[in-house]
Amino acid sequence: MSATVTPPKPVVVNYPDSDGQPMVDNTVQFRWAGNWSASRR
């Protein structure tokens, strides 16, 4: 007796290019990165 196993189809994830919102203000991002890196020292 033999059984045939069919592999599952790969899941395709659709990542949108943009949601229409800006990613972040560069100044705010810089401050957060600076605070985080200073706290890691």
N, CA, C and O atoms as a GROMACS GRO file, in nm:
protein
  164
    1MET      N    1   0.085  -0.117   0.000
    1MET     CA    2   0.000   0.000   0.000
    1MET      C    3   0.090   0.123   0.000
    1MET      O    4   0.184   0.132   0.079
    2SER      N    5   0.062   0.217  -0.087
    2SER     CA    6   0.141   0.341  -0.092
    2SER      C    7   0.048   0.461  -0.084
    2SER      O    8  -0.066   0.459  -0.132
    3ALA      N    9   0.100   0.564  -0.022
    3ALA     CA   10   0.021   0.686  -0.007
    3ALA      C   11   0.092   0.799  -0.081
    3ALA      O   12   0.214   0.810  -0.078
    4THR      N   13   0.015   0.880  -0.147
    4THR     CA   14   0.071   0.995  -0.218
    4THR      C   15   0.050   1.118  -0.132
    4THR      O   16  -0.061   1.151  -0.090
    5VAL      N   17   0.161   1.186  -0.107
    5VAL     CA   18   0.155   1.307  -0.026
    5VAL      C   19   0.181   1.426  -0.117
    5VAL      O   20   0.282   1.431  -0.187
    6THR      N   21   0.089   1.520  -0.116
    6THR     CA   22   0.108   1.641  -0.196
    6THR      C   23   0.158   1.752  -0.104
    6THR      O   24   0.097   1.778   0.000
    7PRO      N   25   0.266   1.818  -0.142
    7PRO     CA   26   0.319   1.926  -0.057
    7PRO      C   27   0.224   2.045  -0.056
    7PRO      O   28   0.156   2.071  -0.156
    8PRO      N   29   0.220   2.117   0.054
    8PRO     CA   30   0.131   2.235   0.059
    8PRO      C   31   0.182   2.345  -0.035
    8PRO      O   32   0.302   2.356  -0.060
    9LYS      N   33   0.091   2.423  -0.085
    9LYS     CA   34   0.129   2.534  -0.171
    9LYS      C   35   0.194   2.643  -0.086
    9LYS      O   36   0.150   2.669   0.026
   10PRO      N   37   0.298   2.707  -0.140
   10PRO     CA   38   0.363   2.815  -0.062
   10PRO      C   39   0.268   2.933  -0.042
   10PRO      O   40   0.188   2.966  -0.129
   11VAL      N   41   0.278   2.993   0.074
   11VAL     CA   42   0.194   3.108   0.106
   11VAL      C   43   0.259   3.233   0.048
   11VAL      O   44   0.376   3.260   0.072
   12VAL      N   45   0.183   3.308  -0.027
   12VAL     CA   46   0.232   3.432  -0.086
   12VAL      C   47   0.188   3.547   0.004
   12VAL      O   48   0.069   3.566   0.027
   13VAL      N   49   0.285   3.624   0.054
   13VAL     CA   50   0.255   3.738   0.139
   13VAL      C   51   0.267   3.864   0.056
   13VAL      O   52   0.369   3.886  -0.010
   14ASN      N   53   0.165   3.946   0.059
   14ASN     CA   54   0.164   4.069  -0.018
   14ASN      C   55   0.199   4.185   0.074
   14ASN      O   56   0.118   4.228   0.155
   15TYR      N   57   0.322   4.236   0.059
   15TYR     CA   58   0.365   4.352   0.136
   15TYR      C   59   0.340   4.476   0.052
   15TYR      O   60   0.397   4.488  -0.057
   16PRO      N   61   0.258   4.569   0.098
   16PRO     CA   62   0.230   4.689   0.018
   16PRO      C   63   0.353   4.778   0.011
   16PRO      O   64   0.433   4.783   0.105
   17ASP      N   65   0.368   4.848  -0.100
   17ASP     CA   66   0.480   4.941  -0.116
   17ASP      C   67   0.466   5.059  -0.022
   17ASP      O   68   0.565   5.111   0.029
   18SER      N   69   0.343   5.103   0.001
   18SER     CA   70   0.322   5.220   0.085
   18SER      C   71   0.179   5.220   0.136
   18SER      O   72   0.088   5.172   0.069
   19ASP      N   73   0.162   5.274   0.257
   19ASP     CA   74   0.027   5.291   0.310
   19ASP      C   75  -0.017   5.436   0.299
   19ASP      O   76  -0.123   5.475   0.347
   20GLY      N   77   0.069   5.518   0.233
   20GLY     CA   78   0.036   5.658   0.214
   20GLY      C   79   0.082   5.748   0.327
   20GLY      O   80   0.066   5.870   0.320
   21GLN      N   81   0.138   5.689   0.433
   21GLN     CA   82   0.184   5.766   0.548
   21GLN      C   83   0.336   5.781   0.542
   21GLN      O   84   0.405   5.690   0.495
   22PRO      N   85   0.389   5.894   0.587
   22PRO     CA   86   0.534   5.907   0.592
   22PRO      C   87   0.592   5.809   0.693
   22PRO      O   88   0.528   5.776   0.792
   23MET      N   89   0.715   5.761   0.668
   23MET     CA   90   0.774   5.663   0.758
   23MET      C   91   0.801   5.724   0.895
   23MET      O   92   0.756   5.671   0.996
   24VAL      N   93   0.873   5.835   0.898
   24VAL     CA   94   0.901   5.902   1.024
   24VAL      C   95   0.974   6.032   0.991
   24VAL      O   96   1.037   6.044   0.887
   25ASP      N   97   0.963   6.126   1.080
   25ASP     CA   98   1.039   6.249   1.066
   25ASP      C   99   1.185   6.216   1.094
   25ASP      O  100   1.216   6.155   1.196
   26ASN      N  101   1.276   6.257   1.006
   26ASN     CA  102   1.418   6.223   1.020
   26ASN      C  103   1.476   6.272   1.152
   26ASN      O  104   1.558   6.203   1.212
   27THR      N  105   1.435   6.389   1.198
   27THR     CA  106   1.487   6.442   1.324
   27THR      C  107   1.445   6.353   1.441
   27THR      O  108   1.525   6.323   1.529
   28VAL      N  109   1.319   6.313   1.442
   28VAL     CA  110   1.270   6.226   1.550
   28VAL      C  111   1.342   6.092   1.545
   28VAL      O  112   1.384   6.041   1.648
   29GLN      N  113   1.358   6.037   1.426
   29GLN     CA  114   1.426   5.909   1.412
   29GLN      C  115   1.571   5.920   1.460
   29GLN      O  116   1.620   5.829   1.528
   30PHE      N  117   1.639   6.027   1.426
   30PHE     CA  118   1.777   6.047   1.468
   30PHE      C  119   1.788   6.056   1.620
   30PHE      O  120   1.878   5.998   1.680
   31ARG      N  121   1.697   6.128   1.682
   31ARG     CA  122   1.699   6.141   1.828
   31ARG      C  123   1.677   6.006   1.896
   31ARG      O  124   1.747   5.973   1.992
   32TRP      N  125   1.579   5.928   1.847
   32TRP     CA  126   1.553   5.797   1.906
   32TRP      C  127   1.673   5.705   1.889
   32TRP      O  128   1.711   5.634   1.982
   33ALA      N  129   1.734   5.707   1.772
   33ALA     CA  130   1.851   5.623   1.747
   33ALA      C  131   1.966   5.665   1.837
   33ALA      O  132   2.038   5.581   1.891
   34GLY      N  133   1.985   5.795   1.854
   34GLY     CA  134   2.090   5.845   1.941
   34GLY      C  135   2.067   5.807   2.086
   34GLY      O  136   2.160   5.766   2.155
   35ASN      N  137   1.944   5.820   2.132
   35ASN     CA  138   1.912   5.783   2.270
   35ASN      C  139   1.930   5.634   2.292
   35ASN      O  140   1.982   5.592   2.396
   36TRP      N  141   1.889   5.554   2.196
   36TRP     CA  142   1.901   5.409   2.208
   36TRP      C  143   2.048   5.368   2.210
   36TRP      O  144   2.088   5.288   2.294
   37SER      N  145   2.128   5.422   2.118
   37SER     CA  146   2.268   5.381   2.113
   37SER      C  147   2.344   5.430   2.236
   37SER      O  148   2.435   5.362   2.282
   38ALA      N  149   2.308   5.547   2.289
   38ALA     CA  150   2.375   5.596   2.410
   38ALA      C  151   2.340   5.510   2.530
   38ALA      O  152   2.423   5.491   2.619
   39SER      N  153   2.219   5.458   2.535
   39SER     CA  154   2.178   5.376   2.648
   39SER      C  155   2.240   5.236   2.640
   39SER      O  156   2.244   5.165   2.741
   40ARG      N  157   2.286   5.196   2.523
   40ARG     CA  158   2.346   5.063   2.505
   40ARG      C  159   2.492   5.060   2.546
   40ARG      O  160   2.552   4.952   2.554
   41ARG      N  161   2.552   5.173   2.571
   41ARG     CA  162   2.695   5.180   2.605
   41ARG      C  163   2.718   5.154   2.750
   41ARG      O  164   2.832   5.156   2.796
   0.00000   0.00000   0.00000
